[in-house]
Amino acid sequence: MIDRIEGEVAALEPTHAVVNVGGVGLFLSISLQTYERIGRAKTVKLFTHLHVREDILALYGFADAAERDAFRTLIAISGVGPRVAQAILSSVSVDTLRDAVAVGDWKRLTAAPGVGRKLAERMAMELRGKFGEAVESKGEAGEGYAGEAGAIYETVQALIALGHNSANAEKLARSAAKKAGEGATVQELIRSALQG
């Protein structure tokens, strides 16, 4: 099993990267989250998952071990293959996925292409407890977020309403939360996210 690779970035696209390792160019499928983390780096270290089927060997790369663990947890669910898992991790961060599952927010999971309501509901149910409880669960889906998770959730929803796609809204909200620190209000986070 290939646990991780480190080498020079030979090619980078939103869906894949080619990394030169010891004279061999390895093709790795990646999520948008990993693509953004690689950015303009000339060298990269990626955690990997080798997916083996009868007719194909596919190598998946991840910016950190948490994303790889989430990917492995997702593909263990019936009906969720590597492409769907990668689409989910391109649409939401691992933290958002964990929070959504903790409160049963299946609607958040339908942001990924190929994930309909039935699959999203089943995923939310099967994944509960596998990521650990990230937030307190209470009330309707989306209303159970507490503290910083709640502020980020509401900021993401506001940014989507203003026309941002879900992945960009997620990125802006988390960046604003890091800048603002603990105790920031939703309004402060939205203002910070829009100022970029």
C-alpha positions in Angstrom: 0.0 0.0 0.0 1.2 3.5 -0.9 0.6 5.6 2.2 1.9 9.0 1.0 4.1 10.5 -1.8 6.3 13.5 -1.9 7.7 15.0 -5.1 7.6 17.7 -7.8 4.3 18.8 -9.2 4.5 18.1 -12.9 0.8 19.0 -13.7 -2.1 20.2 -11.7 -5.8 20.4 -12.6 -8.9 20.8 -10.4 -9.5 17.0 -10.6 -6.0 15.6 -10.7 -2.3 16.1 -10.2 0.8 14.5 -11.7 3.6 14.2 -9.2 7.2 13.2 -10.2 8.5 10.7 -7.6 11.9 9.1 -8.3 11.6 9.6 -12.1 8.1 8.3 -12.3 5.1 10.6 -12.9 2.2 9.4 -10.7 -1.4 10.5 -11.7 -3.5 11.2 -8.6 -7.2 12.1 -8.6 -7.8 14.9 -6.1 -10.6 16.9 -4.6 -11.0 20.7 -5.1 -10.0 21.1 -1.5 -6.7 19.4 -2.1 -6.3 21.3 -5.4 -6.7 24.6 -3.6 -4.2 23.6 -0.8 -1.6 22.6 -3.4 -2.0 26.0 -5.1 1.3 27.1 -6.8 3.5 24.8 -4.8 6.4 23.3 -6.8 6.7 20.3 -4.5 4.0 18.5 -2.6 3.4 15.8 0.0 0.1 14.0 -0.5 -1.5 11.2 1.6 -2.8 8.5 -0.8 -5.4 5.8 -1.2 -4.9 3.1 -3.9 -8.3 1.9 -5.1 -8.2 -1.5 -6.7 -10.9 -3.0 -9.0 -10.8 -5.8 -11.4 -10.2 -3.5 -14.4 -8.4 -0.5 -12.9 -5.9 0.8 -10.3 -6.6 4.4 -9.3 -4.5 6.5 -7.0 -6.2 9.2 -5.0 -4.3 12.0 -3.3 -5.2 14.1 -0.3 -3.7 17.2 1.3 -4.0 15.7 4.8 -4.8 12.5 6.6 -8.2 13.7 7.8 -9.4 14.1 4.2 -8.2 10.6 3.3 -9.9 9.2 6.4 -13.1 10.9 5.4 -12.8 9.5 1.8 -12.2 5.9 3.2 -15.2 6.3 5.5 -17.4 7.5 2.6 -16.4 4.7 0.2 -17.3 2.1 2.8 -21.0 3.1 2.4 -22.9 1.0 -0.2 -23.5 3.1 -3.3 -20.7 5.6 -2.7 -17.8 4.9 -4.9 -14.5 6.9 -5.2 -15.9 9.4 -7.7 -18.9 10.3 -5.5 -16.7 10.5 -2.4 -14.3 12.8 -4.2 -17.2 14.9 -5.4 -18.5 15.2 -1.8 -15.0 16.2 -0.6 -14.9 18.8 -3.4 -18.2 20.3 -2.3 -17.7 20.4 1.5 -14.7 20.4 3.8 -14.1 17.5 6.2 -15.2 19.8 9.1 -18.5 20.7 7.3 -19.1 17.0 6.5 -18.5 16.1 10.1 -20.9 18.9 11.3 -23.6 18.0 8.8 -23.5 14.4 9.7 -23.6 15.1 13.4 -26.9 17.0 13.1 -28.4 14.9 10.3 -28.2 17.7 7.7 -28.5 15.5 4.6 -29.4 18.6 2.4 -25.8 19.8 2.8 -24.6 16.5 1.2 -26.7 17.0 -1.9 -24.4 19.8 -2.9 -22.1 17.2 -4.5 -22.9 16.0 -8.0 -24.3 12.5 -8.0 -25.8 12.7 -4.5 -29.5 12.7 -4.5 -31.9 12.9 -1.5 -32.1 9.2 -0.8 -28.3 8.6 -0.9 -27.7 11.8 1.2 -30.3 10.7 3.9 -28.7 7.2 4.0 -25.2 8.6 4.2 -26.2 11.0 7.1 -27.6 8.1 9.0 -24.8 5.6 8.3 -22.0 8.1 9.0 -23.4 9.3 12.3 -21.0 8.2 15.0 -18.2 7.4 12.5 -16.8 11.0 12.5 -17.6 11.6 16.2 -20.0 14.2 17.4 -18.6 17.5 16.3 -21.5 19.7 17.5 -24.5 19.3 19.7 -27.4 17.8 17.9 -30.8 19.4 18.5 -33.8 20.5 16.5 -34.2 20.5 12.7 -31.2 19.8 10.4 -29.2 22.9 10.1 -30.5 24.4 13.4 -28.4 22.1 15.6 -25.1 23.8 14.9 -23.7 25.4 18.0 -21.0 28.0 18.6 -18.5 28.6 15.9 -19.9 25.8 13.7 -23.3 27.5 13.8 -21.8 30.9 12.9 -19.9 29.3 10.0 -23.0 27.4 8.8 -25.1 30.6 8.8 -22.3 32.5 7.0 -22.1 29.8 4.3 -25.9 29.9 3.8 -25.8 33.7 3.5 -22.9 33.7 1.0 -24.8 31.1 -1.1 -27.8 33.3 -1.1 -25.6 36.1 -2.3 -24.6 34.0 -5.3 -21.4 32.2 -4.2 -21.2 28.5 -5.0 -21.1 26.2 -2.0 -17.4 25.3 -2.2 -16.4 29.0 -2.4 -18.8 30.0 0.3 -17.4 27.3 2.6 -13.8 28.5 1.9 -14.6 32.2 2.5 -16.6 31.4 5.7 -13.8 29.3 7.2 -11.1 31.9 6.3 -13.2 34.6 7.9 -13.6 32.6 11.0 -9.9 32.0 11.3 -9.2 35.8 10.9 -12.0 36.8 13.4 -11.2 34.3 16.1 -13.6 32.9 18.7 -16.8 34.8 19.5 -17.3 36.5 16.1 -20.9 37.1 15.1 -22.4 35.9 11.8 -22.6 39.5 10.6 -18.9 40.0 11.4 -18.0 36.8 9.5 -20.1 37.7 6.5 -18.5 41.2 6.4 -15.0 39.7 6.6 -15.8 37.1 4.0 -17.0 39.6 1.5 -14.0 41.9 2.1 -11.9 38.8 1.3 
